[in-house]
Amino acid sequence: MEMHQLEYVLAVAKYKNFTRASEVLKTSQSSLSQQIIKLENELGISLFVRTTRSVELSPAGEEFVKHARRIMSEVIEARRCIHEYTSFEKGNLTVGIIPVVGHYRLPNLFSSYKKSFPRVILNLLERQCKELIPMLNSHEIDAAFVHQTIEEPNLQFTPLITDQMVIVTSERHPFAARKSINIKELEYEKFIVPPPTSGYNQDFQKACRSAEFEPEIILTCSSVKTILGLVREDLGVAALPAGVASMDWGFGTKNLELKPAINSTIFLATRNKDLLPTLKEFIKFTSKWTQKQINPDHYKFIPFKLSISGQKLKSG
């Protein structure tokens, strides 16, 4: 018994006509007839009742077709699975990242992924949140690690890392002796913050407006090292995520807990449909990797259940 013989039987059973079945299968009618007769001889029973006007399944044929359909369904599923496996084992994957991902062990995620899938060409594109989300929508990138979410039905945002923002001052600043500060006390400070396209900038300004003042931003910069260097020189104070500000940049700065807290979460943003096998596997890999990463000193990882078509989350 061979696979093509099962296909031939199913086609004749469907069309009840040898000529039509051979046309659909793109084979000659004589070849189709010979293969079915060969199968019937092997089974020792007729699968079809043939007359000059019609072809009908015999009782044995009806039973055989039930099994043949199940077998062919399993074969098709096996082929699909193998195709997906060979697809995500190689290919290209372009992932957008915000500049601070290096402070949250995410480089270890990318390294681990590359070791597991060495034939996948992984491209990392660094931009701010407001630039990455439109690029994801326009298919310029396959996925993105972002800090903010938007109301977009075609996108899904899966939370990965939750952090809290802190105020960074120089060691000579009047607030440096304190452990925490209320945001209302910062009304007359000068701020150095990430660019306007950064979600951290927008979250901080929103919190200041909730405290009924407009922050005096004297300088924006995308480099955390530069921001902290300027704070160290007493140019102003900075509002940064704790996991970023607590990196070992040297002496000369002090981190103050901000009250009320401003939570900041890094999300994995993906489209809701038309996901290539390579991207599906990257999402699964990210889920497993995230659940293993816990660092309670600076931030916490939130384990999540993978959901390709799950409900998207709102920012804030």
RONU-536629 format. One record per atom (N, C-alpha, C): residue number from 1; x, y, z. Coordinates in pm, whole numbers, plus 50000, padded with zeros to 5 digits. Example, Ala and Ser with C-alpha at 12.3 -4.5 7.8 and 13.67 -1.06 7.14 Angstrom:
<rs>
    nr       x       y       z
     1   51319   49431   50780
     1   51230   49550   50780
     1   51320   49670   50780
     2   51285   49775   50708
     2   51367   49894   50714
     2   51290   50003   50787
</rs>
This chain:
<rs>
    nr       x       y       z
     1   50085   49881   50000
     1   50000   50000   50000
     1   50089   50125   50000
     2   50062   50216   49908
     2   50143   50336   49894
     2   50055   50461   49909
     3   50120   50574   49944
     3   50045   50696   49972
     3   49965   50743   49851
     4   50026   50735   49733
     4   49955   50785   49615
     4   49832   50700   49584
     5   49833   50574   49627
     5   49716   50488   49606
     5   49600   50537   49693
     6   49632   50579   49815
     6   49527   50635   49901
     6   49469   50762   49840
     7   49556   50846   49785
     7   49509   50969   49720
     7   49417   50937   49603
     8   49453   50835   49525
     8   49371   50796   49410
     8   49233   50749   49455
     9   49230   50665   49558
     9   49102   50614   49608
     9   49014   50728   49658
    10   49073   50821   49732
    10   48996   50934   49785
    10   48943   51023   49673
    11   49020   51040   49567
    11   48976   51124   49456
    11   48859   51059   49382
    12   48869   50930   49356
    12   48759   50861   49287
    12   48635   50857   49374
    13   48654   50839   49504
    13   48540   50838   49596
    13   48472   50975   49599
    14   48551   51080   49585
    14   48495   51215   49589
    14   48419   51249   49461
    15   48480   51219   49346
    15   48421   51261   49218
    15   48334   51153   49155
    16   48345   51028   49205
    16   48267   50914   49151
    16   48283   50901   49001
    17   48406   50931   48958
    17   48434   50927   48815
    17   48586   50916   48796
    18   48632   50815   48725
    18   48775   50795   48706
    18   48837   50906   48621
    19   48763   50947   48519
    19   48817   51051   48430
    19   48838   51182   48505
    20   48737   51225   48581
    20   48747   51351   48657
    20   48857   51342   48762
    21   48866   51228   48829
    21   48968   51210   48932
    21   49108   51219   48873
    22   49128   51158   48758
    22   49261   51161   48695
    22   49298   51303   48652
    23   49198   51381   48607
    23   49225   51519   48568
    23   49270   51603   48688
    24   49201   51587   48799
    24   49236   51662   48920
    24   49374   51622   48971
    25   49405   51494   48965
    25   49534   51444   49015
    25   49646   51462   48913
    26   49610   51507   48793
    26   49708   51528   48686
    26   49787   51399   48655
    27   49712   51293   48637
    27   49769   51164   48598
    27   49678   51102   48493
    28   49726   51001   48425
    28   49643   50939   48322
    28   49538   50849   48387
    29   49425   50835   48316
    29   49318   50752   48370
    29   49361   50606   48380
    30   49441   50562   48286
    30   49486   50422   48288
    30   49577   50397   48409
    31   49665   50492   48437
    31   49755   50477   48551
    31   49675   50474   48682
    32   49576   50564   48693
    32   49493   50570   48813
    32   49418   50438   48832
    33   49360   50387   48724
    33   49285   50260   48731
    33   49376   50145   48772
    34   49495   50141   48713
    34   49590   50033   48742
    34   49631   50033   48890
    35   49655   50152   48944
    35   49698   50161   49084
    35   49587   50120   49181
    36   49464   50156   49148
    36   49353   50117   49235
    36   49330   49966   49229
    37   49339   49909   49106
    37   49326   49764   49092
    37   49438   49693   49167
    38   49558   49749   49161
    38   49672   49690   49232
    38   49646   49690   49383
    39   49590   49800   49433
    39   49559   49810   49576
    39   49449   49710   49613
    40   49347   49700   49528
    40   49237   49607   49557
    40   49288   49463   49560
    41   49380   49430   49469
    41   49438   49295   49468
    41   49518   49269   49595
    42   49587   49373   49641
    42   49666   49359   49764
    42   49574   49338   49883
    43   49461   49410   49885
    43   49368   49400   49997
    43   49279   49277   49985
    44   49266   49227   49864
    44   49183   49109   49842
    44   49035   49139   49841
    45   48998   49263   49808
    45   48857   49301   49805
    45   48839   49423   49716
    46   48722   49438   49654
    46   48694   49553   49567
    46   48651   49672   49652
    47   48709   49788   49622
    47   48674   49910   49694
    47   48562   49987   49625
    48   48543   49958   49494
    48   48441   50029   49416
    48   48351   49930   49343
    49   48226   49970   49327
    49   48131   49897   49244
    49   48122   49974   49114
    50   48174   49915   49007
    50   48184   49982   48879
    50   48073   49937   48785
    51   48009   50034   48722
    51   47913   50004   48615
    51   47951   50091   48497
    52   47882   50074   48387
    52   47913   50156   48269
    52   47874   50302   48291
    53   47787   50328   48390
    53   47739   50465   48410
    53   47791   50531   48538
    54   47833   50453   48635
    54   47872   50515   48762
    54   47979   50434   48834
    55   48041   50501   48932
    55   48139   50436   49020
    55   48098   50469   49163
    56   48067   50366   49240
    56   48027   50385   49378
    56   48118   50306   49471
    57   48131   50354   49592
    57   48208   50279   49691
    57   48134   50153   49733
    58   48208   50045   49747
    58   48151   49924   49804
    58   48145   49941   49955
    59   48074   49855   50027
    59   48074   49865   50174
    59   48215   49863   50233
    60   48301   49777   50177
    60   48440   49772   50223
    60   48512   49902   50186
    61   48478   49957   50069
    61   48540   50082   50025
    61   48505   50199   50116
    62   48379   50202   50161
    62   48337   50309   50252
    62   48416   50305   50383
    63   48438   50183   50432
    63   48516   50169   50555
    63   48662   50206   50531
    64   48715   50165   50416
    64   48854   50195   50384
    64   48877   50345   50371
    65   48782   50415   50310
    65   48795   50560   50288
    65   48803   50635   50422
    66   48729   50590   50522
    66   48735   50655   50654
    66   48878   50656   50707
    67   48943   50539   50695
    67   49081   50528   50744
    67   49177   50606   50654
    68   49152   50600   50523
    68   49241   50671   50429
    68   49239   50821   50454
    69   49121   50876   50481
    69   49111   51019   50510
    69   49190   51055   50637
    70   49179   50971   50737
    70   49249   50998   50863
    70   49401   50990   50841
    71   49442   50892   50765
    71   49586   50877   50737
    71   49639   50997   50659
    72   49566   51040   50557
    72   49611   51153   50475
    72   49614   51282   50556
    73   49517   51296   50648
    73   49514   51414   50734
    73   49639   51419   50823
    74   49678   51303   50876
    74   49797   51296   50961
    74   49923   51325   50879
    75   49926   51277   50757
    75   50042   51300   50671
    75   50056   51449   50640
    76   49944   51514   50608
    76   49947   51658   50578
    76   49994   51737   50700
    77   49945   51700   50818
    77   49986   51768   50941
    77   50135   51747   50968
    78   50183   51625   50945
    78   50325   51596   50965
    78   50411   51680   50871
    79   50368   51692   50746
    79   50442   51774   50650
    79   50444   51920   50692
    80   50328   51968   50743
    80   50321   52107   50786
    80   50416   52134   50902
    81   50418   52043   50998
    81   50506   52060   51114
    81   50653   52060   51073
    82   50688   51969   50985
    82   50827   51963   50940
    82   50863   52088   50861
    83   50769   52138   50782
    83   50795   52261   50706
    83   50821   52378   50801
    84   50738   52388   50906
    84   50759   52497   51002
    84   50892   52480   51073
    85   50930   52355   51105
    85   51056   52333   51174
    85   51173   52378   51087
    86   51172   52338   50961
    86   51282   52377   50873
    86   51280   52526   50846
    87   51161   52588   50854
    87   51150   52731   50828
    87   51209   52812   50941
    88   51175   52777   51069
    88   51226   52860   51177
    88   51370   52825   51215
    89   51424   52718   51157
    89   51564   52686   51181
    89   51657   52778   51103
    90   51602   52846   51002
    90   51683   52938   50924
    90   51594   53052   50876
    91   51654   53158   50830
    91   51578   53273   50783
    91   51631   53401   50842
    92   51552   53508   50830
    92   51590   53639   50880
    92   51488   53687   50982
    93   51537   53756   51084
    93   51451   53811   51187
    93   51504   53949   51223
    94   51421   54052   51202
    94   51460   54189   51234
    94   51381   54235   51355
    95   51451   54269   51463
    95   51388   54305   51590
    95   51429   54447   51627
    96   51329   54531   51653
    96   51356   54666   51700
    96   51377   54668   51850
    97   51470   54749   51896
    97   51498   54757   52040
    97   51511   54903   52081
    98   51466   54934   52203
    98   51489   55066   52259
    98   51630   55069   52318
    99   51692   55188   52330
    99   51834   55195   52370
    99   51868   55132   52504
   100   51771   55120   52596
   100   51807   55073   52731
   100   51802   54922   52747
   101   51775   54846   52640
   101   51759   54701   52658
   101   51886   54636   52712
   102   52001   54696   52685
   102   52126   54640   52733
   102   52139   54639   52884
   103   52056   54717   52953
   103   52060   54723   53099
   103   51974   54617   53165
   104   51901   54540   53086
   104   51808   54442   53143
   104   51838   54299   53099
   105   51962   54268   53076
   105   52005   54132   53039
   105   51943   54083   52908
   106   51877   54170   52835
   106   51821   54126   52708
   106   51928   54086   52606
   107   52048   54143   52611
   107   52153   54089   52523
   107   52176   53940   52544
   108   52156   53892   52669
   108   52168   53749   52695
   108   52060   53671   52624
   109   51939   53730   52613
   109   51831   53666   52537
   109   51872   53649   52391
   110   51923   53755   52331
   110   51962   53749   52190
   110   52077   53651   52168
   111   52171   53650   52261
   111   52284   53557   52251
   111   52237   53413   52263
   112   52148   53387   52359
   112   52096   53252   52379
   112   52017   53205   52258
   113   51939   53298   52201
   113   51860   53263   52083
   113   51952   53227   51965
   114   52056   53306   51945
   114   52148   53280   51834
   114   52220   53147   51851
   115   52252   53111   51976
   115   52318   52982   51999
   115   52223   52866   51970
   116   52094   52888   51997
   116   51996   52783   51972
   116   51957   52774   51825
   117   51961   52889   51755
   117   51924   52893   51613
   117   52033   52966   51534
   118   52149   52901   51520
   118   52264   52968   51457
   118   52243   53007   51311
   119   52149   52941   51243
   119   52129   52972   51101
   119   52032   53087   51078
   120   51967   53135   51184
   120   51879   53251   51171
   120   51964   53378   51174
   121   51946   53463   51076
   121   52016   53593   51073
   121   51934   53691   51155
   122   51987   53729   51271
   122   51916   53818   51363
   122   51968   53961   51346
   123   51878   54052   51311
   123   51914   54192   51293
   123   51849   54275   51403
   124   51927   54353   51477
   124   51875   54439   51582
   124   51881   54584   51536
   125   51767   54652   51546
   125   51757   54790   51501
   125   51718   54878   51619
   126   51807   54968   51661
   126   51782   55052   51779
   126   51712   55181   51741
   127   51596   55202   51803
   127   51519   55324   51785
   127   51442   55352   51915
   128   51374   55468   51922
   128   51287   55498   52034
   128   51148   55440   52008
   129   51066   55432   52115
   129   50933   55369   52106
   129   50848   55424   51992
   130   50840   55556   51983
   130   50752   55618   51885
   130   50795   55589   51742
   131   50919   55548   51723
   131   50966   55512   51590
   131   50945   55364   51562
   132   50959   55281   51665
   132   50953   55136   51645
   132   50812   55086   51614
   133   50711   55140   51682
   133   50575   55089   51663
   133   50524   55111   51520
   134   50543   55229   51460
   134   50503   55243   51319
   134   50581   55148   51226
   135   50708   55123   51258
   135   50788   55031   51177
   135   50735   54889   51187
   136   50683   54853   51303
   136   50623   54721   51321
   136   50494   54710   51240
   137   50415   54814   51243
   137   50289   54816   51168
   137   50312   54806   51018
   138   50420   54867   50970
   138   50448   54869   50826
   138   50535   54752   50782
   139   50558   54655   50871
   139   50634   54533   50841
   139   50782   54561   50813
   140   50834   54675   50856
   140   50977   54702   50841
   140   51057   54619   50941
   141   50996   54585   51054
   141   51057   54498   51152
   141   50957   54389   51189
   142   51007   54278   51244
   142   50921   54164   51277
   142   50865   54172   51418
   143   50942   54231   51510
   143   50900   54244   51649
   143   50977   54361   51708
   144   50935   54404   51828
   144   51003   54518   51891
   144   50994   54507   52042
   145   51102   54547   52108
   145   51102   54562   52253
   145   51079   54710   52281
   146   50964   54742   52337
   146   50925   54882   52354
   146   50885   54907   52499
   147   50875   55035   52532
   147   50839   55074   52669
   147   50692   55114   52680
   148   50631   55152   52570
   148   50491   55196   52573
   148   50406   55115   52479
   149   50275   55116   52504
   149   50181   55048   52417
   149   50087   55152   52356
   150   50015   55113   52252
   150   49916   55200   52191
   150   49789   55119   52167
   151   49680   55190   52144
   151   49553   55125   52110
   151   49556   55090   51962
   152   49604   54972   51932
   152   49618   54929   51794
   152   49573   54782   51783
   153   49459   54756   51717
   153   49405   54619   51713
   153   49495   54519   51642
   154   49584   54566   51557
   154   49670   54475   51483
   154   49796   54435   51559
   155   49817   54496   51677
   155   49938   54469   51753
   155   49906   54407   51888
   156   50000   54327   51936
   156   49990   54268   52069
   156   50113   54309   52149
   157   50093   54344   52276
   157   50204   54385   52363
   157   50210   54290   52483
   158   50317   54215   52494
   158   50334   54119   52602
   158   50434   54173   52703
   159   50393   54191   52831
   159   50485   54247   52930
   159   50599   54152   52964
   160   50720   54206   52970
   160   50837   54125   53001
   160   50903   54167   53132
   161   50933   54296   53143
   161   51012   54346   53255
   161   50944   54468   53315
   162   50928   54468   53447
   162   50872   54584   53515
   162   50978   54648   53603
   163   50989   54780   53593
   163   51087   54857   53669
   163   51016   54981   53724
   164   51086   55060   53805
   164   51031   55187   53853
   164   51133   55297   53828
   165   51083   55415   53797
   165   51172   55527   53770
   165   51225   55586   53900
   166   51348   55636   53894
   166   51411   55703   54009
   166   51461   55839   53965
   167   51490   55923   54062
   167   51551   56053   54034
   167   51700   56040   54066
   168   51782   56079   53971
   168   51927   56071   53987
   168   51982   56212   54007
   169   52056   56231   54115
   169   52119   56359   54142
   169   52269   56339   54159
   170   52343   56448   54160
   170   52485   56438   54194
   170   52497   56420   54345
   171   52612   56377   54390
   171   52633   56358   54534
   171   52635   56490   54609
   172   52649   56602   54536
   172   52653   56733   54600
   172   52518   56801   54604
   173   52418   56741   54543
   173   52285   56803   54537
   173   52221   56803   54675
   174   52141   56906   54708
   174   52074   56911   54839
   174   51988   56789   54870
   175   51934   56724   54767
   175   51851   56606   54789
   175   51932   56477   54808
   176   52062   56481   54787
   176   52144   56360   54781
   176   52146   56281   54912
   177   52121   56348   55023
   177   52124   56279   55153
   177   51997   56199   55177
   178   51899   56216   55095
   178   51770   56150   55116
   178   51763   56017   55042
   179   51667   55934   55083
   179   51646   55806   55017
   179   51531   55812   54916
   180   51439   55904   54938
   180   51323   55914   54850
   180   51282   56060   54836
   181   51196   56085   54737
   181   51149   56221   54716
   181   51012   56216   54651
   182   50926   56309   54690
   182   50795   56319   54628
   182   50807   56403   54501
   183   50735   56365   54399
   183   50749   56433   54271
   183   50714   56582   54281
   184   50627   56619   54373
   184   50590   56760   54388
   184   50710   56846   54430
   185   50809   56785   54496
   185   50926   56858   54541
   185   51024   56891   54428
   186   50995   56837   54310
   186   51087   56855   54197
   186   51045   56968   54104
   187   50946   57043   54143
   187   50889   57145   54054
   187   50992   57244   54003
   188   51090   57279   54084
   188   51185   57384   54045
   188   51322   57328   54003
   189   51327   57197   53980
   189   51453   57136   53936
   189   51467   57146   53784
   190   51590   57135   53738
   190   51621   57129   53595
   190   51649   56983   53560
   191   51588   56936   53450
   191   51592   56793   53418
   191   51670   56763   53291
   192   51739   56650   53297
   192   51805   56591   53179
   192   51737   56455   53158
   193   51672   56438   53047
   193   51591   56318   53025
   193   51615   56261   52885
   194   51568   56138   52859
   194   51576   56081   52724
   194   51496   56165   52624
   195   51513   56142   52495
   195   51446   56222   52391
   195   51293   56216   52399
   196   51224   56312   52337
   196   51076   56315   52339
   196   51013   56189   52281
   197   51083   56121   52190
   197   51029   55997   52131
   197   51040   55878   52225
   198   51106   55899   52340
   198   51122   55792   52437
   198   50999   55781   52526
   199   50957   55659   52555
   199   50845   55639   52646
   199   50875   55687   52786
   200   51000   55681   52828
   200   51037   55727   52963
   200   51016   55878   52976
   201   51052   55951   52873
   201   51032   56096   52871
   201   50882   56127   52887
   202   50801   56060   52808
   202   50656   56087   52810
   202   50592   56048   52943
   203   50635   55934   53000
   203   50580   55891   53128
   203   50614   55990   53239
   204   50738   56040   53237
   204   50781   56133   53341
   204   50705   56266   53330
   205   50693   56318   53208
   205   50621   56443   53191
   205   50475   56429   53231
   206   50415   56315   53200
   206   50276   56291   53238
   206   50261   56291   53390
   207   50358   56230   53461
   207   50353   56226   53607
   207   50368   56366   53665
   208   50455   56447   53605
   208   50474   56585   53652
   208   50346   56666   53635
   209   50280   56650   53522
   209   50156   56724   53498
   209   50046   56679   53595
   210   50048   56549   53632
   210   49952   56502   53731
   210   49978   56566   53867
   211   50107   56603   53890
   211   50144   56673   54014
   211   50129   56824   53999
   212   50072   56867   53887
   212   50036   57007   53861
   212   50156   57098   53841
   213   50257   57048   53769
   213   50364   57137   53725
   213   50425   57083   53596
   214   50485   57172   53521
   214   50551   57138   53396
   214   50701   57130   53422
   215   50763   57015   53398
   215   50906   57002   53428
   215   50992   57089   53337
   216   51096   57147   53392
   216   51189   57229   53314
   216   51298   57136   53257
   217   51279   57096   53134
   217   51375   57006   53069
   217   51478   57091   52995
   218   51600   57087   53041
   218   51705   57170   52982
   218   51785   57097   52876
   219   51773   56962   52875
   219   51853   56886   52779
   219   51795   56746   52765
   220   51792   56694   52643
   220   51753   56555   52620
   220   51870   56481   52556
   221   51883   56356   52587
   221   51996   56277   52537
   221   51958   56130   52536
   222   51996   56058   52431
   222   51962   55915   52420
   222   52064   55825   52488
   223   52180   55881   52525
   223   52285   55803   52589
   223   52273   55812   52741
   224   52248   55699   52805
   224   52237   55698   52952
   224   52369   55739   53015
   225   52480   55694   52961
   225   52611   55728   53017
   225   52634   55878   53014
   226   52592   55942   52905
   226   52608   56087   52894
   226   52516   56159   52993
   227   52392   56112   53004
   227   52298   56173   53099
   227   52355   56169   53241
   228   52405   56054   53281
   228   52460   56042   53416
   228   52586   56126   53434
   229   52664   56139   53327
   229   52782   56225   53334
   229   52745   56371   53354
   230   52639   56415   53288
   230   52593   56553   53303
   230   52534   56577   53442
   231   52463   56476   53495
   231   52411   56487   53632
   231   52528   56497   53730
   232   52630   56417   53706
   232   52747   56419   53794
   232   52813   56556   53797
   233   52800   56629   53686
   233   52859   56763   53676
   233   52763   56872   53725
   234   52651   56831   53787
   234   52554   56924   53844
   234   52482   57011   53742
   235   52471   56962   53618
   235   52395   57039   53519
   235   52246   57032   53547
   236   52202   56920   53603
   236   52061   56901   53636
   236   52042   56765   53699
   237   51917   56724   53717
   237   51886   56591   53769
   237   51819   56511   53658
   238   51818   56379   53674
   238   51764   56293   53569
   238   51653   56205   53623
   239   51561   56170   53537
   239   51456   56072   53568
   239   51479   55951   53479
   240   51518   55838   53541
   240   51553   55718   53466
   240   51497   55594   53537
   241   51479   55484   53464
   241   51439   55359   53529
   241   51548   55314   53626
   242   51507   55253   53737
   242   51603   55211   53839
   242   51706   55112   53785
   243   51662   55018   53702
   243   51754   54920   53648
   243   51861   54981   53560
   244   51831   55096   53500
   244   51927   55168   53417
   244   52018   55255   53503
   245   51956   55331   53594
   245   52033   55424   53677
   245   52125   55353   53774
   246   52094   55228   53809
   246   52172   55156   53909
   246   52291   55081   53850
   247   52311   55092   53721
   247   52427   55028   53660
   247   52555   55091   53714
   248   52663   55018   53707
   248   52788   55066   53765
   248   52857   55165   53671
   249   52814   55291   53681
   249   52876   55396   53598
   249   52986   55471   53674
   250   53016   55430   53795
   250   53118   55501   53873
   250   53056   55580   53985
   251   53136   55657   54054
   251   53090   55735   54169
   251   53037   55872   54125
   252   52971   55938   54219
   252   52933   56077   54192
   252   52785   56101   54176
   253   52702   55997   54177
   253   52557   56017   54163
   253   52483   55945   54275
   254   52358   55983   54294
   254   52273   55923   54397
   254   52134   55901   54339
   255   52078   55782   54365
   255   51945   55749   54315
   255   51843   55763   54428
   256   51734   55836   54401
   256   51629   55857   54500
   256   51501   55788   54454
   257   51440   55716   54546
   257   51311   55655   54515
   257   51208   55764   54492
   258   51131   55750   54386
   258   51033   55851   54349
   258   50895   55812   54398
   259   50827   55908   54462
   259   50691   55886   54512
   259   50598   55994   54459
   260   50479   55957   54413
   260   50433   55819   54393
   260   50512   55750   54283
   261   50514   55620   54287
   261   50597   55543   54194
   261   50549   55559   54050
   262   50646   55563   53959
   262   50616   55561   53815
   262   50668   55428   53762
   263   50577   55336   53738
   263   50618   55205   53685
   263   50655   55217   53538
   264   50753   55140   53499
   264   50792   55135   53357
   264   50809   54989   53319
   265   50743   54949   53213
   265   50745   54810   53169
   265   50798   54801   53027
   266   50882   54702   53004
   266   50927   54672   52868
   266   50840   54561   52813
   267   50785   54583   52694
   267   50695   54488   52629
   267   50761   54430   52504
   268   50723   54309   52471
   268   50754   54254   52340
   268   50634   54281   52252
   269   50651   54364   52150
   269   50542   54400   52060
   269   50550   54317   51932
   270   50438   54259   51894
   270   50431   54180   51771
   270   50297   54208   51702
   271   50289   54173   51577
   271   50160   54180   51508
   271   50075   54061   51549
   272   49944   54073   51531
   272   49852   53968   51574
   272   49834   53856   51473
   273   49875   53878   51350
   273   49852   53775   51248
   273   49966   53776   51147
   274   49963   53676   51059
   274   50065   53661   50954
   274   50206   53651   51013
   275   50219   53575   51122
   275   50350   53559   51184
   275   50425   53443   51118
   276   50545   53470   51074
   276   50627   53366   51014
   276   50674   53268   51121
   277   50702   53142   51082
   277   50748   53042   51179
   277   50870   53089   51260
   278   50962   53160   51196
   278   51081   53208   51268
   278   51041   53301   51382
   279   50945   53389   51357
   279   50901   53483   51460
   279   50823   53411   51570
   280   50737   53316   51533
   280   50663   53240   51633
   280   50760   53170   51730
   281   50866   53114   51674
   281   50962   53044   51758
   281   51039   53143   51847
   282   51067   53262   51794
   282   51136   53364   51875
   282   51049   53407   51994
   283   50917   53420   51970
   283   50825   53457   52078
   283   50823   53347   52184
   284   50816   53222   52142
   284   50819   53111   52238
   284   50950   53110   52316
   285   51059   53132   52246
   285   51191   53131   52310
   285   51200   53243   52413
   286   51149   53361   52377
   286   51150   53476   52469
   286   51068   53447   52593
   287   50953   53380   52575
   287   50868   53345   52689
   287   50944   53255   52787
   288   51007   53150   52736
   288   51079   53057   52822
   288   51198   53126   52889
   289   51269   53207   52814
   289   51386   53277   52869
   289   51345   53373   52980
   290   51236   53447   52957
   290   51192   53547   53054
   290   51156   53484   53187
   291   51092   53369   53184
   291   51048   53304   53307
   291   51165   53259   53394
   292   51282   53248   53335
   292   51400   53205   53412
   292   51477   53322   53472
   293   51447   53444   53426
   293   51527   53560   53466
   293   51460   53634   53581
   294   51523   53636   53696
   294   51471   53710   53811
   294   51586   53784   53877
   295   51573   53915   53890
   295   51672   53996   53961
   295   51596   54094   54050
   296   51565   54057   54173
   296   51483   54142   54259
   296   51553   54269   54305
   297   51683   54282   54285
   297   51755   54400   54332
   297   51717   54526   54255
   298   51701   54513   54123
   298   51676   54631   54042
   298   51540   54630   53975
   299   51493   54515   53937
   299   51366   54506   53866
   299   51319   54362   53874
   300   51198   54339   53833
   300   51149   54202   53835
   300   51096   54163   53698
   301   51115   54036   53665
   301   51062   53983   53541
   301   50924   53926   53570
   302   50831   53949   53479
   302   50695   53898   53498
   302   50676   53777   53407
   303   50665   53655   53464
   303   50639   53540   53379
   303   50506   53557   53307
   304   50497   53513   53184
   304   50371   53527   53110
   304   50347   53403   53027
   305   50223   53380   52998
   305   50185   53268   52914
   305   50178   53314   52770
   306   50250   53243   52683
   306   50254   53282   52543
   306   50115   53277   52481
   307   50082   53385   52410
   307   49953   53389   52340
   307   49971   53467   52212
   308   49983   53399   52101
   308   50008   53464   51973
   308   49895   53562   51941
   309   49775   53527   51977
   309   49661   53612   51943
   309   49591   53663   52069
   310   49670   53676   52178
   310   49611   53719   52304
   310   49567   53863   52304
   311   49502   53905   52410
   311   49451   54042   52421
   311   49566   54137   52447
   312   49572   54246   52375
   312   49679   54342   52394
   312   49654   54421   52523
   313   49760   54479   52574
   313   49752   54550   52701
   313   49758   54700   52678
   314   49697   54774   52766
   314   49700   54918   52759
   314   49819   54970   52837
   315   49876   55081   52790
   315   49988   55141   52863
   315   49936   55213   52984
   316   50030   55238   53080
   316   49994   55313   53198
   316   49926   55228   53302
</rs>
